Amino acid sequence: MKDHTDIPALMADIGAKARAAAAELAFAAEDRKVAALQSAAYAIMDNRQAILDANCEDLVYGEEKGLTPAMMDRLTLDEARVRAMADGLRAVAEQRDPVGRTLAEWDMPSGLHIRRVSTPLGVVGVIYESRPNVTADAGALCLKSGNAAILRGGSESFHSSAAIHDCLVTGLKQAGLPETAIQRVPVRDREAVAEMLRMTQHIDVIVPRGGKGLVGLVQREARVPVFAHLEGICHLYIGATADPAMAVEIALNAKTRRTGICGAMECVLIDWRFYTQHGPVVIEALRDAGVEVRAAGDLAKVAGTVKAAPEDFGEEFLDMICAAKLVDGVDEAIDHIRTYGSNHTDAIVTEDDRAAEYFFQRLDSAILMRNASTQFADGGEFGMGAEIGIATGKMHARGPVGAEQLTSFKYLVTGNGAVRR
């Protein structure tokens, strides 16, 4: 693996080692996986200065590449974010082991006793952009679920990801697990991504985590099955009966807490009846917080807004920008979300139980929320410790992809001399 110029050979070597490691991880004892994750958490804290120094190199690279402020925020690590990575590893370690659980069992008249038991997927390839903490999250979740991981981070987070990966390998070593259970692609060359997408003999599933360009590329080119993590075009619908103070607080948090994450609100829909009673309180609050509100119709008359272009609806801004529109009732809000959403996360603010239930029944997003910020669309906030991404497709995994979602199952069948007549 020393020759990093022959990318196909490099990736074939990584794939073969991952497949061998996966075979061992499939039956690894729970206490060894827990020990590896806890040791990795300690290693991250012990080496946090080295991680921050590596991140400084990446930030310089990001500045030179002209990354947007939102992308730079995704890339940036500080003491708190490094500590959060270590805490995430410990949280995953403490979760119930998802492997080997009996999901269902029954007896048949033929004398067969049948059990459906959870098993690892095998080898998981994770392709991600910018956020170096994904290295820790993805590695931890794959290990917890008994899968080997091949991690290919973005070129801009190259040094940070390497430093974090070293800590994961330290944990594996100390727990006596294969060091190749979590491998990182050690090159920036994009050919490595192309190779991963073709490695059907070594990789069981690909998880892309990034912007529309990356996910679209993976979906178009992959021969390996994909857990799609499409754009986070998240909508917030302020219903007719919404409490105005709550609506303002949720809208501000959903848009401004962190603009560069997939759970950030990108479009606010305001019910006409709410607007008639309370005026542009939500729009003014967003404007006063520094958000560029691209408004349609009567909302464009609110001072400080920008008239929306048609393409602003359905756009993932990942910045201090959002689209805004008035709608005539929950049905119109639902129609808008169906037209422009990405089936990621959509929320309603309302005091009307029937409106909330109607919203939940008629939308098919992976995550639907009531009276809560879309920023909660996160595996950690769902009690998963961490997540590899938010899957917006419908096959196998949907919503936050944690350790449990990285398992499949097999049937264990026992008899007592049973033969089929």
N, C-alpha and C positions, 0 to 999 in steps of 0.2 A: 504494500500500500504506500510505499515511499514515492513511487512515480506518480506525481499528480498531473502529468501532462497527458497521459493516456487515460482519458476520462472513462471510456467504456470498460477498460480493465479495472480501473479504480472502483467503479460502481459495482462491477460484478463481484469483486473481492468483498466489498462492504455487504452486498446482498447475501453472499454465501455465508459469511460470518453471522449475519443477522438470523438467517434461517437455522443455523446450528444452535445459536443462543436461544431462539424461540422454542426449540424442541426441549431444551433443559428448563426454561422458565415455565413451561406448561404445567410442570408438576413440582415447581419450587415451593418449599414450605412457606406458609404465610409469615412466620417470624423472621425469615431471612429477607423477604421483601420489605417488611417493616424496618428491619435493621438497616437495610441499604438506604431507604428514604430518610431515616432519622440521621444517619451518618452524613448523607449528602446535605441535609439541612445545617448540620454543624459545620461542614466544610464551607458552605456558602458564607456563613457568618464569620468563620475564621479567616476567610479569604476575601472579605467584602471590599477591602481597599484595592486589591488586585482587580476585582471585578469593576469597580468604579474607575480605576485607571484605564482599563481596557475600553470602558464605555466612553471615556474622554476621546480616545482615538476614533471611535465610531462617530461621535458627535462632530468632530472636525471633518471627517469624511462626508457626513450628511450635509454639513454646511456647504462644502465644496460642490456637492451634487445639487444644491439648491432645493433641498427638501422643504416642504411647507411647514409652518409652525406646528400644525397638528401632527404631521409625521415626525417632526423633531420631538414632540412631546411623547409620542409612542416609543421613540428610540431611547429617550433619556431615562437613566437610572439614578436614584439617589439613595441615601441611607434607608429611608422608609420603604422604598420599593424593593430594595435588596432584602430587607427584613421580611417584607410581605412574601417574597419568594420562598424564604426559609419556612415561614409559617405555613405557606401553602403545601410544602412538602410534608410537614408534620401532620397537617390536616388530612392529606391523602393517606398517609401511613396509618392514621387512626381509624379510617373507614373500614367497614366490614369487607372482607376479601370477597370479590365478586366471582371468583373462580371456584368451581366444584360444588356450587350450590344446587340443590335439587329444586328445580323450578316447578315440576309437576310429577306425579307418579300415580299409576293405576294398575289394576289387574284386568286381564282378559279371560274370557271363558276357556280359551285354549290352554290356559295354565301359565301364560307369560306374565311376568311382572315387568312393567316398563317405567323407566325413570327418564325424564328430560333434565340434563345436567349442564350447567353453564361451563363454557370452555373459552380460552383465549382465541382471538382471531388469527394470531400468528405473528406476522411482521407488519407493522404499521409505518408507512412513510408519511412524514409531516413536512409540508412545504409552507413556509411562512415568511412574512415581511416585517421588517422594522423591529417589532417588539421582542427584545431579547428574553423577557421573562417567559415567553412561550417555550423556550428551551427547557426550563425547569418544569413547567406545567405538563408539557407533552411527555417528557421523559418519565416523570413521576406517574402519570396516569397509565402509560403503557406498561411500566414495570408492575404497578399494582394489579393490573388486569392480566398479567402473565404474558404480555406481548413484547417482542423485541421492537426497538424503535430505530428508524433511520431519519435523522433530523437534518433538514436543509433550510437554514435560516437565510434571511435576506442579506445581500452584500453589504448593506449599510450597518448591520448589527454583527458583522463577522467576528470582531475581537471580543465583544461582550459575550456572544454565544459560546465562543471557545472557552472563555474563563468559567462560565457557568457549567458547561459540559464537563470540564475537568473535575468539578465538584461532584457531579453525578457519578462519574467513573470512580472517584474515591469511595463513594458510598457502596458501589458494586463490589469493589475490591475488598473492603472491610467486611462485607457480608458474605463473602465467598461465592458471589454470583459471577457469571461471565462478564468480563469488561465490555464485550461486544454486544451486550444486551441493549445498550443505548449508544448508538454511533452517530457522529456528526459528520456531514459531508465537508471535508476540509478545504474546499475550493469555492471561489466565487463564480467560476465559469458556469454559464447558463446551460451548457451542454449536460451538466450533471442533472439538472431538472428534467430535461428531455429523456435522459436515460432512466431516471426513476419512473417516469410515466410508462415506460415500456417493460419494466422488470416484472413481468407476470410470474416468472419462475421463482422470484424471491420475495415480492411484496404482495400482501393480501389485500390491502386497502390503502388509498392515499387520502390524506386529510389536508386540503389547502386552506390556509388561513391568511387572508389578505384582501386586497382591493379587487374590484371587478375585473381588472386586466389579468391578474394572476389566476383567479378562480375560473374565468372564462377560458384561459389557456389550458388549464388542467382539464376542464370538462371536455374541451374539444379534442385534446391530444392523448388523453390517458387511455391506455389499454387495461390498466388496473382499475378495479372498482373505486369509486370516489364518494366520500361523504362531503356533499356540497355545502360550503359555507359561503353563501352568496352575499350580496351587498346588504348592509343594514339600513334599508330605507324605512326607518321607524316613524310611525305616525302617532300623534297625540290628538284625540278628539275631545274637545271641551263640550260636554253635553249640555242640554237645555237647563238641567237642574243642578249643574256643577256649583259647588261652593266657590265663590270667586277667589278667596284667599288661598284655598287649596289648589285651585287651577293655576294661579300665578306661581305658587311655590313649586309645583310639580313641573310646570313648563320650564321654569328657570333651571331647575336641576337637570331635567331631561336633556336640555340643550347645552348648558354651559359647564356642568361639572367636569366633564372631559369630552371635548368635541371630537377627538380622534378615535373614539372606540365605536364598535359596530352597534352598540346599544344607544348611541346618541340620537335624540329626536331630530329628524330632518324636515318634518312638515307638521304644522299645527293646523287643525281643522276646528273652527269655532261655530257652534250652532247659532243660527240667527236669533233664536229666542234668548239665548244667553247674552248675545251681543246687544240686543234691544234693551235688556234690563241692566246690564253692567257696563256697556260700552267697551272701548278697546283696552281694557285693563291688562289683558295678557300680552297684547302686542306692545303696549307702552313699556311694560316691565321688561320684555325681551330687548326692546330698543334701548332702554336705559342701561341695560347690562352690557351693551356693546355688541349685540347681535344685529347683523344686517338682515332685516326682515324683508323678504321678497314677496310682496303681497298682491293678491288678485282682487278685482272688484272693488267694493266699498272699502275694504281694508287698505287699499293703496292710497286712500285719502288721509289716512292717519299720518300725522307729521313724522318725518324721519324714516319712513319706509321707502322701499324701492319697488317700482312696478315689476311684478313677476313676468318673466318670459315663459312660454309654454313648457320649455325644457327644464325649468326649475322644479317642476313637479315630477317626482321619480328620480331626483338627483341625490346621490350620497355626497353631501358637501364635506363632511369630516372637518368642519371649520365653524367659526362663529357666524354662520349663515343658516337661515331656515326659510322654507316656503310657508305661506299662510293663505288660508282661504276660508270664506264663510260657506256653510252648508245648511241646507234646509232639512234638518232632522237626521236621525241615526241611519236611515236607509241611504241617504245621499253620502254620508260619511263612509259607509261600508262600500258603496260603489266606487268612491274615489280611491279607497285603500286597495280594493281589488284591482283597480286599473293601474295604479302607480306603485304599489307596495312590492316588497320582495319576500313576503312570507316569513320575515324575521321576527320582529316584535312590534306590536301595536297596542295602544292603550286608550282607555276611555276614562274620563273624569266625570262622575255623575253620582247623584244621590238617589237615582231611580233604579231600583233592583231589576225591574222588567227590561229597561233599556240596556243595562249591563248584561243581562242574560241573553238578550237578543243579539248584542254585539259579539258575545262569546260564541253563540251558536252559528252565526252566519259568516264569520271570518275563519279562515283556515291557516292563520299564521302559526309558526312553531311556538310562539309565546304570545299570549294575550293577557293584558293586565287591566285592573280596575283601581283607580285612585292610587296609583303608584307610578314612580318614574321609570321610564324605559331603561334608565341606566342600571337597573337591577337585573338586566338580561346578562347574567354572568354566572358561570358554574359555581364560583365561590359563594355567591349570594343565594344560590339554590341549595347550599349545603353539600356540594360536591367537592369542596376543597379547592378544586381547580377544574379547568376544562380545556380541551384542545380547541374548541370552537363551538359555534352555534350552527348546527346543521339545519338548513332550510329545505332540504328535500324530504321525501317521505319514506325512503327505503332504509330499513334497519334502524338507523339512529335519527332522532329529530330533537331540535332544541339543544340545550347544553350537552356536549359530548364529554361525559366523565368516564370513570373507570368501568362502571357497569355497562355503558353503551359500547365499550370496546370488547365486548364478549359476544360469543355466539352460543350454540349449545349442541349437544349430541345426545343420542338416545342409548341408554344402557338397558339391555333386555336380558332377563334371566328366566330360565325354565327348569323343569325337573324331568328331562328326557322328552320335552315337547317336540312333536313332529306334526307337520301340517297334513291334514287329510284332504 
